[in-house]
Amino acid sequence: MQPESVMAYVNRLKNTNLACGKTLLELTTYREVALWWFVDVMFYYYLFNREYAGSGRKTGLIHKIQTSRLFRALVRKVYYIGDYPLALIAYLILLRFNRIKQVTSLGQEKTILITGEDIEWRTFYAGDQSEPILSDQFFHAIIQELNEKGAYRIVSTFPLKCPYIPSIRTVISKCKHWGVLHVPLNLFFRCRIGRERSEAKLHFRKIWDMMKDDRGLAELLELPEDPDGEIRRKIKNYFAYDRPEYVFAEFVKFISMAETMLDSIKPAVIVIEDEYSVFERALIVAAGKKNIPCIAIQHGVIDESHKGYLYQADEISLDHSIKSPFVPIADVTAVYGQYHKDLLTRAGGYPENVVVVTGQPRYDRLTDLDRQPVRSRLIEEWHLDPTKKIVLWTTQCHGISDAENELNFHTVFDSISSIKDVQLIIKQHPGEPGRYDTMIQEHLRGYSIDAHIVAKDADTLGLLALSDLVLLLNSTTGLEAVALQKPLIVLNLGGQPDIGNYVLEGVACGVYRPGDLKTTIERLLHDDACLAQNREGFIRRYLYRIDGKAAERVVALIEECAETRGVGAVRQEGTK
């Protein structure tokens, strides 16, 4: 399926009246909240990635065991019970580092609550420091600006994620090295919340029993691309909870945990990254119930097919209601540039007054990365040859097929091996599973090239600052490369349309055939004037300003929301 057809199908599925007289969206309403919005984005990508396609259903003894009712019930029970030890682990970590008293004393001062994701915890260079720091790279500039104000207590939260050991290590590291109080959401799981989840599970199982034979639903779920009925099984599990994953009953749990946390922390404002994911959506719902303003900060590329941001005109409430049928969104969404505001308000269903252009606070440190001491340290850290040109390739292996990955590996490695005095840095996406590490290493063995595979959590902005050319498929990395005045190549060998406007806007060269990559790299390393002439206009439209003051603008927005409770007069443009 193409993005447009997938989006159209998802909208038709949730909005069509079934034979029972209700829509799928209405049937997912629980305690006045339409829980469909918690799966809307995941279900879209499930379809887009064609998880139901392939060579038919799996067979064999292991598959039979894994799909048996007894095995699923056992795994679900373990999943259920897991919330209790996770709550205990969160408590013990905070107790070990003397943070419990800090948690219990919250609410006595103005608090800003941020969502500190595990993936953002890393070392990077910031400000005028010659040594790298360990912090949350997404919120660091905002935290620094808030600390300078001295008027707020900053608290971070995020749930422990599977696999749990790395997530627990991240929490411990934050307790050791961070001046911000980080409180895992799991601390707020209660026995009553477990009972609420069980009640929700029974409720939605009854709903599924009522609708499983619905003729209208059967017609919607009958697709030629899905001969084995995998889509139906996916929808069924959202209701019936046959196997552990994000399902409606679990969303009820997350909302209740978020409400319990907000009752304890009592924040003046909540600032969110990745607002369409499950935990963040639950936090928005809980905040809406408690009348606590939420600010969402754009964290990645938004394009015309981004399901996390694009809604139909009547799906977002004009008065910020979180109740069904409306999608719960933040009170204010801070975006990179005017392009993104126009997209959200003209095509995404967002009201004009809830989208504010601020720029990206994470990019405030771009102006410091060209300092010679930092460059020298980075070259030494990654064992680079300062006499050679540097091509940075930021991969996204988990978003494309293995066949396309293998074609990319051969194309890039063939091209680099035939260009003199060039070294390749491979920076994998932090979300890439380990199997892609092996795949890259295996393909590299067949080439004699100067290649460096850096850690997945390496400082991407630092790598970009060192690079002479950047190679990608689609990513926020492209915005950052343009901001740093780097020549950019979009390598898209999969035959799908480009995601993002880099080539269209004239700040990148598109390579769509393997044989064109080598000559394109050589041409841009020699002269990138064809791209350079378009960068300033692109930056104004997509990034507002690279002036080191985006965090200042976001903090001004936070203070304004704290004063007006989030739904008052937000600025139509970024704070000057």
FENCORUR-V109073 format. One record per pair of residues at least 12 apart in sequence whose C-alpha atoms are under 10 Angstrom apart, sorted by the first residue. I is the first residue (numbers start at 0). J is the second residue. If there is no record, write none. Layout:
i->{I:I}
j->{J:J}
This chain:
i->{0:0:0:0:0:1:1:1:1:1:1:2:2:2:2:2:2:2:2:2:2:2:3:3:3:4:5:5:5:5:5:5:5:5:6:6:6:6:6:6:6:6:6:6:6:6:7:8:8:8:8:9:9:9:9:9:9:10:10:10:10:10:11:11:12:12:12:12:12:12:13:13:13:13:13:13:13:13:15:15:15:16:16:17:17:17:17:17:17:17:17:18:18:18:18:18:18:19:19:19:19:19:19:20:22:22:23:23:23:23:24:24:24:24:24:25:25:26:26:26:26:26:27:27:27:27:27:27:27:28:28:28:28:28:29:29:29:29:29:29:29:29:30:30:30:30:31:31:31:31:32:32:32:32:32:32:32:32:32:32:33:33:33:33:33:33:33:33:34:34:34:34:34:34:34:34:34:34:34:34:34:35:35:35:35:35:35:35:36:36:36:36:36:36:36:36:36:36:37:37:37:37:37:37:37:37:37:37:37:37:37:38:38:38:38:38:38:38:38:38:39:39:39:39:39:40:40:40:40:40:40:40:41:41:41:41:41:41:42:42:42:42:43:43:43:44:45:45:46:46:48:48:48:49:49:49:50:50:50:51:51:51:51:51:51:51:51:52:52:52:52:52:53:53:55:55:55:56:56:56:56:65:66:66:68:68:70:71:71:71:71:72:72:72:72:73:74:74:74:75:75:75:75:75:76:76:77:78:78:78:79:79:79:79:79:80:82:82:82:82:82:82:82:83:83:83:83:83:83:84:85:85:85:85:85:85:85:85:85:85:86:86:86:86:86:86:86:86:87:87:87:87:88:88:88:88:88:89:89:89:89:89:89:89:89:89:89:89:90:90:90:90:90:91:92:92:92:92:92:92:93:93:93:93:93:93:93:93:95:95:96:96:96:97:98:98:98:98:99:101:102:102:102:102:102:102:103:103:104:104:105:105:105:105:105:105:105:106:106:106:106:106:106:106:106:107:107:107:107:108:108:108:108:108:108:108:109:109:109:109:109:109:109:109:109:109:110:110:110:110:110:110:110:110:110:110:110:110:111:111:111:111:111:111:111:111:111:111:111:111:111:111:111:111:111:111:112:112:112:112:112:112:112:112:112:112:112:112:112:112:112:112:112:112:113:113:113:113:113:113:113:113:113:113:113:113:113:113:113:113:113:114:114:114:114:114:114:114:114:114:114:114:114:114:114:114:114:114:114:114:114:115:115:115:115:115:115:115:115:115:115:115:115:115:115:115:115:115:115:115:116:116:116:116:116:116:116:116:116:116:116:116:116:116:116:117:117:117:117:117:117:117:117:117:117:117:117:117:118:118:118:118:118:118:118:118:118:119:119:119:119:119:119:119:119:120:120:120:120:120:120:120:120:120:120:120:120:121:121:121:121:121:121:121:121:121:122:122:122:122:122:122:123:123:123:123:123:123:123:123:123:124:124:124:124:124:124:124:124:124:124:125:125:125:125:125:125:125:125:125:125:125:126:126:126:126:126:126:126:126:127:127:127:127:127:127:128:128:128:129:129:129:129:129:129:130:130:130:131:131:131:131:132:133:133:133:133:134:134:134:134:134:134:135:135:135:135:135:136:136:136:136:137:137:137:137:137:137:137:138:138:138:138:138:138:138:138:139:139:139:140:140:140:140:140:140:140:140:140:140:140:140:140:141:141:141:141:141:141:141:141:141:141:142:142:142:142:142:143:143:143:144:144:144:144:144:144:144:145:145:145:145:145:145:145:148:150:151:151:151:152:152:152:152:153:153:153:153:153:154:154:154:154:154:154:154:154:155:155:155:155:155:155:155:155:155:156:156:156:156:156:156:156:156:157:157:157:157:157:157:157:157:158:158:158:158:158:158:158:158:159:159:159:159:160:166:167:170:170:182:182:183:184:184:184:184:184:184:185:185:185:185:186:186:186:187:187:187:187:187:187:187:187:187:188:188:188:188:188:188:188:189:189:189:189:191:191:192:192:192:192:192:192:192:193:193:193:193:193:193:194:195:195:195:195:195:196:196:196:196:196:196:196:196:197:197:197:197:198:198:199:199:199:199:199:199:199:200:200:200:200:200:200:200:200:200:201:201:201:201:202:202:202:202:203:203:203:203:203:203:203:203:203:204:204:204:204:204:204:204:204:205:205:206:206:207:207:207:207:207:207:208:208:208:210:211:211:216:217:219:220:220:233:234:237:245:246:249:250:250:250:250:251:252:253:253:253:253:253:253:253:253:254:254:254:254:254:254:254:254:254:254:255:255:255:255:256:256:256:256:257:257:257:257:257:257:257:257:257:258:258:258:258:258:258:258:258:258:259:260:260:261:261:261:261:261:262:262:265:265:266:266:266:266:267:267:267:267:267:267:267:267:267:267:267:268:268:268:268:268:268:268:268:268:268:268:268:268:268:269:269:269:269:269:269:269:269:269:269:269:269:269:269:270:270:270:270:270:270:270:270:270:270:270:271:271:271:271:271:271:271:271:271:272:272:272:272:272:272:273:273:273:273:273:273:274:274:274:274:274:274:274:274:274:274:274:274:275:275:275:275:275:275:275:275:276:279:279:279:280:280:280:280:281:282:282:283:283:283:283:283:283:284:284:284:284:284:284:284:285:285:286:286:286:287:287:287:287:287:287:287:287:288:288:288:290:290:290:291:291:291:291:291:291:292:292:292:292:292:292:292:292:292:292:292:293:293:293:293:293:293:293:293:293:293:293:294:294:294:294:294:294:294:294:294:294:294:294:294:295:295:295:295:295:295:295:295:296:296:296:296:296:296:296:296:296:296:296:296:297:297:297:297:297:297:297:297:297:298:298:298:298:298:298:299:299:299:299:299:299:299:300:300:300:300:300:300:300:300:300:300:300:300:301:301:301:301:301:301:301:301:301:301:301:302:302:302:302:302:302:302:303:303:303:303:303:303:303:303:304:304:304:305:305:306:307:308:308:308:308:308:308:308:309:309:309:309:309:309:309:309:310:310:310:310:310:310:310:311:311:311:311:312:312:312:312:312:312:312:313:313:313:313:314:314:314:314:314:315:315:315:315:315:315:316:316:316:316:317:317:317:317:317:317:318:318:318:319:319:319:319:319:328:328:329:329:329:329:330:330:330:330:330:330:330:330:330:331:331:331:331:331:331:331:331:331:331:331:331:331:332:332:332:332:332:332:332:333:333:333:333:333:333:333:333:333:333:333:333:334:334:334:334:334:334:334:334:334:334:334:335:335:335:335:335:335:335:335:335:335:335:335:335:335:335:335:336:336:336:336:336:336:336:336:336:336:336:336:336:336:336:337:337:337:337:337:337:337:337:337:337:337:337:338:338:338:338:338:338:338:339:339:339:339:339:339:340:340:340:340:340:340:340:340:341:351:352:352:352:352:352:352:352:353:353:353:353:353:353:353:354:354:354:354:354:355:355:355:355:355:355:355:355:355:356:356:356:356:356:356:356:356:356:356:356:356:357:357:357:357:357:357:357:357:357:357:357:357:357:357:357:357:357:358:358:358:358:358:358:358:358:358:358:358:358:358:358:358:359:359:359:359:359:359:359:359:359:359:360:360:360:360:360:360:360:360:360:361:361:361:361:362:362:362:362:362:362:362:362:362:362:362:362:363:363:363:363:363:363:363:363:364:364:364:364:364:364:365:365:365:365:365:365:365:365:365:365:366:366:366:366:366:366:367:367:367:368:368:368:368:368:368:368:369:369:369:369:370:373:373:373:374:374:374:374:375:377:377:377:377:377:378:378:378:381:381:381:381:381:381:381:382:383:383:383:383:383:383:383:384:384:384:384:385:385:386:386:386:387:387:387:387:387:387:387:388:388:388:388:388:388:388:388:388:388:389:389:389:389:389:389:389:389:389:389:389:389:389:389:389:390:390:390:390:390:390:390:390:390:390:390:390:390:390:390:390:390:390:390:391:391:391:391:391:391:391:391:391:391:391:391:391:391:391:391:391:391:392:392:392:392:392:392:392:392:392:392:392:392:392:392:392:392:393:393:393:393:393:393:393:393:393:393:393:393:393:393:393:393:394:394:394:394:394:394:394:394:394:394:394:394:394:395:395:395:395:395:395:395:395:395:395:395:396:396:396:396:396:396:396:396:396:396:396:397:397:397:397:397:397:397:398:398:398:398:399:399:400:401:401:402:403:403:403:403:404:404:404:404:404:405:405:405:406:406:406:407:407:407:407:407:408:408:408:408:409:409:409:409:409:410:410:410:410:410:410:410:410:411:411:411:411:411:411:412:412:412:412:412:412:412:412:413:413:413:413:413:413:413:413:414:414:414:414:414:414:414:414:414:415:415:415:415:415:415:415:415:415:416:416:416:416:416:416:417:417:418:418:418:418:418:419:419:420:421:421:421:421:421:421:422:422:422:422:422:423:423:423:423:423:423:423:423:424:424:424:424:424:424:424:424:424:425:425:425:425:425:425:425:425:425:426:426:426:426:426:426:426:426:426:426:427:427:427:427:427:427:427:427:428:428:428:428:428:428:429:429:429:429:430:430:431:436:436:439:440:459:459:460:460:460:460:462:463:463:463:463:463:463:463:463:463:464:464:464:464:464:464:465:465:466:466:466:466:467:467:467:467:467:467:467:468:468:468:468:468:468:468:468:468:468:469:469:469:469:469:469:469:469:470:470:470:470:470:470:470:470:470:470:470:471:471:471:471:471:471:472:472:472:472:472:472:472:472:472:472:472:473:473:473:473:473:473:473:473:473:474:474:474:474:475:477:477:477:477:477:477:478:478:478:478:478:478:478:479:479:480:480:481:481:481:481:481:481:481:481:481:481:481:482:482:482:482:482:482:482:482:483:483:484:484:484:484:484:484:485:485:485:485:485:485:485:485:486:486:486:486:486:486:486:486:486:486:486:486:486:487:487:487:487:487:487:487:487:487:487:487:488:488:488:488:488:488:488:488:488:488:488:489:489:489:489:489:489:489:489:490:490:490:490:490:490:490:490:491:491:491:491:491:492:492:492:492:492:493:493:494:494:495:497:497:500:501:502:504:504:504:504:504:505:505:505:505:505:505:505:506:506:506:506:506:506:506:506:506:506:506:507:507:507:507:507:507:507:508:508:508:508:508:543:543:544:548:548:549:549:549:551:551:552:552:552:553:553:554:555:555:555:556:556:556:556}
j->{46:47:48:49:224:46:47:48:304:495:496:43:44:46:47:48:303:304:305:306:495:496:47:303:304:47:42:43:44:45:46:47:304:306:39:40:42:43:44:46:47:304:305:306:309:310:43:43:46:219:220:39:40:42:43:46:219:24:39:43:310:311:23:219:24:215:216:218:219:220:25:26:27:35:36:39:216:219:215:216:219:215:216:210:213:214:215:216:217:218:219:210:212:213:214:215:216:209:210:213:214:215:216:215:215:216:35:210:216:234:36:39:323:324:325:323:324:203:206:207:210:238:203:206:237:238:247:323:324:203:247:322:323:324:199:202:203:247:248:251:322:323:199:251:322:323:321:322:323:324:251:284:320:321:322:323:324:325:326:327:247:321:322:323:324:325:326:327:237:246:247:248:250:251:280:281:322:323:324:326:327:237:246:247:250:323:324:326:275:276:277:280:307:323:324:325:326:327:245:246:247:250:275:276:277:278:279:280:281:326:327:234:237:245:246:247:250:275:276:277:275:276:306:307:326:275:276:277:305:306:307:308:245:275:276:277:306:307:230:233:234:306:305:306:307:306:230:233:224:230:398:399:400:224:225:230:225:229:230:224:225:226:227:228:229:230:233:224:225:226:227:229:224:225:225:226:227:226:227:228:229:242:241:242:241:242:242:240:241:242:243:240:241:242:243:242:241:242:243:240:241:242:243:244:242:243:243:242:243:244:193:196:197:243:249:193:159:185:186:188:189:190:193:185:186:188:189:190:193:185:158:159:160:163:167:183:184:185:186:188:159:183:184:185:186:187:188:189:185:186:187:188:159:167:183:185:186:158:159:167:170:171:182:183:184:185:186:187:182:183:185:186:187:186:167:170:171:174:182:183:170:171:174:180:181:182:183:186:171:174:171:174:175:174:174:180:181:182:182:180:154:180:181:182:263:264:263:264:263:264:152:154:262:263:264:265:266:152:261:262:263:264:265:266:267:152:264:265:266:150:151:152:264:265:266:267:150:151:152:153:264:265:266:267:268:561:150:151:152:153:154:264:265:266:267:268:269:561:142:145:150:151:152:153:154:155:264:265:266:267:268:269:270:557:558:561:151:152:153:154:155:156:180:181:261:264:265:266:267:268:269:270:271:293:138:142:153:154:155:156:157:181:266:268:269:270:271:272:293:294:295:137:138:154:155:156:157:158:181:182:183:184:269:270:271:272:273:274:278:279:282:134:135:136:137:138:154:155:156:157:158:170:173:179:181:182:183:270:271:272:135:136:137:138:155:156:157:158:159:160:166:169:271:272:273:135:156:157:158:159:160:165:166:167:168:169:170:173:135:136:137:166:169:429:430:455:456:134:135:136:137:138:139:429:456:133:134:135:136:137:138:139:169:170:172:173:456:133:134:135:136:137:169:456:457:458:134:135:136:456:457:458:135:136:364:456:457:458:459:460:461:136:364:365:367:368:373:377:458:460:461:139:140:361:363:364:365:366:367:368:373:461:140:363:364:365:366:367:368:547:364:367:368:370:372:373:367:372:373:370:371:372:373:374:376:372:373:376:373:376:377:458:176:172:173:176:177:172:173:176:177:178:179:155:173:177:179:361:360:361:362:458:272:296:298:359:360:361:362:155:270:271:272:296:360:361:550:360:361:550:359:360:361:362:363:364:547:548:549:550:551:553:554:360:361:363:549:550:551:552:553:554:557:154:178:179:550:554:550:551:554:548:550:551:552:553:554:555:550:551:553:554:555:557:558:554:558:266:267:558:179:180:266:267:178:179:180:181:266:178:179:180:181:182:264:266:269:173:179:180:181:182:183:184:269:270:170:180:181:182:183:184:185:260:170:181:182:183:184:185:278:279:170:182:183:184:185:186:253:278:183:184:185:186:185:183:183:182:183:260:264:260:253:256:257:259:260:278:253:256:257:260:256:259:260:253:255:256:257:258:259:260:261:263:252:253:255:256:257:259:260:252:255:256:259:252:255:251:252:253:254:255:256:259:248:249:251:252:255:256:252:248:249:251:252:255:247:248:249:250:251:252:253:255:248:249:251:252:248:251:238:247:248:249:250:251:252:237:238:239:240:246:247:248:249:251:238:239:240:248:238:239:247:248:235:236:237:238:239:240:246:247:248:235:236:237:238:239:240:241:248:238:239:238:239:234:235:236:237:238:239:235:238:239:235:231:235:231:231:231:232:234:246:246:249:277:277:277:277:278:280:281:281:281:277:278:279:280:281:282:284:285:277:278:279:280:281:282:283:284:285:286:281:282:284:285:278:281:282:285:278:279:280:281:282:283:284:285:286:281:282:283:284:285:286:287:288:289:285:282:285:282:285:286:289:291:285:289:289:291:286:291:292:561:290:291:292:293:557:558:560:561:562:564:565:286:290:291:292:293:294:557:558:559:560:561:562:564:565:282:283:286:291:292:293:294:295:329:330:557:560:561:565:283:292:293:294:295:296:329:331:332:553:557:283:293:294:295:296:297:298:329:332:294:295:296:297:298:299:295:296:297:298:299:307:293:294:295:296:297:298:307:308:327:328:329:332:295:306:307:308:326:327:328:329:307:295:328:329:326:327:328:329:327:327:329:295:321:327:328:329:330:320:321:322:326:327:328:329:321:327:321:329:330:319:320:321:322:327:328:329:330:320:321:322:564:565:566:330:560:561:564:565:566:329:330:331:557:560:561:562:563:564:565:566:328:329:330:331:332:557:560:561:564:565:566:328:329:330:331:332:333:353:354:553:556:557:560:565:328:329:330:331:332:333:334:354:329:331:332:333:334:335:355:357:358:359:360:553:332:333:334:335:336:339:357:358:359:333:334:335:359:361:475:334:335:359:474:475:476:478:335:339:473:474:475:476:477:478:498:499:500:541:334:335:338:339:340:342:343:474:475:498:499:338:339:342:343:498:499:500:339:342:343:346:347:498:499:500:347:498:499:347:498:347:347:328:342:343:346:347:348:349:342:343:344:345:346:347:348:349:326:343:344:346:347:348:349:346:347:348:349:344:345:346:347:348:349:350:325:326:348:349:326:327:347:348:349:327:328:347:348:349:350:328:348:349:350:348:349:350:351:352:353:330:350:566:331:350:353:565:566:349:353:353:354:565:566:352:353:354:560:564:565:566:567:569:350:352:353:354:355:556:557:560:565:566:567:569:570:349:352:353:354:355:356:357:353:354:355:356:357:358:359:552:553:556:572:573:354:355:356:357:358:359:541:542:543:553:573:355:356:357:358:359:360:478:538:539:540:541:542:543:544:549:573:355:356:357:358:359:537:538:539:540:541:542:543:544:572:573:354:355:356:357:358:539:540:541:542:543:572:573:356:537:539:540:541:542:543:354:355:356:540:541:542:353:354:355:356:540:541:571:572:354:571:566:567:568:569:570:571:572:565:566:567:568:569:570:571:569:570:571:572:573:552:553:556:569:570:571:572:573:574:541:542:543:544:549:552:553:570:571:572:573:574:542:543:544:548:549:550:551:552:553:554:555:556:570:572:573:574:575:538:539:541:542:543:544:545:546:547:548:549:550:552:553:573:542:543:544:545:547:548:549:550:552:553:545:547:548:549:550:551:552:553:554:460:547:549:550:460:479:482:483:542:544:545:546:547:548:549:550:544:545:546:547:548:549:550:551:460:461:545:546:547:548:460:461:463:464:479:482:483:545:546:547:464:482:483:545:546:547:461:464:547:460:461:462:463:464:465:483:461:464:465:483:464:461:464:465:461:462:464:465:465:458:461:462:464:465:461:462:465:424:451:452:453:454:457:462:451:422:423:424:449:450:451:465:420:421:422:449:422:465:420:421:422:419:420:421:422:423:449:467:419:420:421:422:423:465:466:467:468:524:420:421:422:423:424:449:450:462:463:465:466:467:468:469:524:415:421:422:423:424:425:450:462:463:465:466:467:468:469:470:486:487:520:524:422:423:424:425:426:450:451:459:462:463:465:466:467:468:469:470:471:487:411:423:424:425:426:427:452:463:466:468:469:470:471:472:488:490:424:425:426:427:428:455:459:463:469:470:471:472:473:474:476:477:407:425:426:427:428:429:431:435:470:471:472:473:474:426:427:428:429:430:431:435:471:472:473:474:427:428:430:431:432:434:435:436:438:439:472:427:428:430:431:432:434:435:428:430:431:472:472:493:493:435:438:493:491:492:493:494:435:438:439:492:493:438:439:442:492:493:513:490:491:492:493:513:438:439:442:443:442:443:445:446:513:490:492:512:513:514:515:516:517:423:470:490:513:516:517:442:443:445:446:447:448:450:517:445:446:447:448:513:514:516:517:513:514:515:516:517:518:519:520:521:446:447:448:449:450:516:517:520:521:446:447:448:449:450:517:448:517:448:517:518:520:521:448:521:449:448:449:450:467:521:524:448:449:450:451:466:448:449:450:451:452:466:468:469:449:450:451:452:453:462:466:469:470:439:450:451:452:453:454:455:462:470:451:452:453:454:455:456:457:458:459:462:439:452:453:454:455:456:457:459:454:455:456:457:459:474:454:455:456:457:455:456:455:452:455:452:452:476:479:476:479:480:483:480:476:477:479:480:481:482:483:484:485:479:480:482:483:484:485:483:485:480:483:485:486:480:484:485:486:487:523:524:480:484:485:486:487:488:520:523:524:527:481:485:486:487:488:489:507:520:486:487:488:489:490:507:508:509:510:516:520:487:488:489:490:491:509:488:489:490:491:492:493:497:498:499:509:510:488:489:490:491:497:498:499:500:501:489:498:499:501:499:489:499:500:501:506:507:499:501:506:537:538:541:542:538:542:506:507:501:506:507:530:531:533:534:535:537:538:542:534:535:537:538:541:542:544:545:534:545:506:527:530:531:534:535:506:507:523:524:527:530:531:534:506:507:508:520:523:524:526:527:528:529:530:531:534:501:502:505:506:507:508:509:520:523:527:530:501:502:506:507:508:509:510:516:519:520:523:501:502:507:508:509:510:511:516:508:509:510:511:512:513:515:516:509:510:511:512:513:509:510:511:512:513:511:512:511:512:511:509:511:537:537:530:530:533:534:536:537:529:530:531:532:533:534:537:527:529:530:531:532:533:534:535:536:537:538:523:527:529:530:531:533:534:520:523:527:529:530:572:573:573:574:575:573:574:575:574:575:573:574:575:573:574:574:573:574:575:569:570:573:574}
